[in-house]
Amino acid sequence: MKKRHRIDDEAEINITPMLDIVFIMLIFFIVTTSFVKEKGLEVSRPASTPPKEIKQDRGPIVVKIDSSSLITVKGRILEPGAVEANLEREKAEKPTSPLIVAAHPEADTEALVTILDAARAVGIESVNVATNSQ
């Protein structure tokens, strides 16, 4: 007698390991995306109440640099070596005031660096640089 091969015994693809891998990947992506933090800017919104008036007895310390790189404080022309002493005196008069350097666009950078170095040596924390067209 001859044995007949049945065609009913077809090969099947077992997809269980593939589903296990897919679920492991899904869990991995869910866990890793929960640790991502978005970076953004913190903005302070204006209050609904009117702001309190801040009384400033003294304004900022203003140092000007003209087109020929002359440094002036309160209308007085200063030598580069005297900038630190004058800034120290101004800081003693106005300890919390910021320093504003009004520089002409054609002025040398050396004058600006001299003022910034003197401000750092004196201990002025807030330094602003503005362009002066005069």
Buried (B, 14 or more C-beta within 10 A) or exposed (E): EEEEEEEEEEEEEEEEEEEEEEEEEEEEEEEEEEEEEEEEEEEEEEEEEEEEEEEEEEEBBBBBBBBEBBBBBEEEEBEBEBBBEBBBEBBEEBEEBBBBBBBBEEBBEEBBEBBBEBBEEBEBEEBEBEEBEE
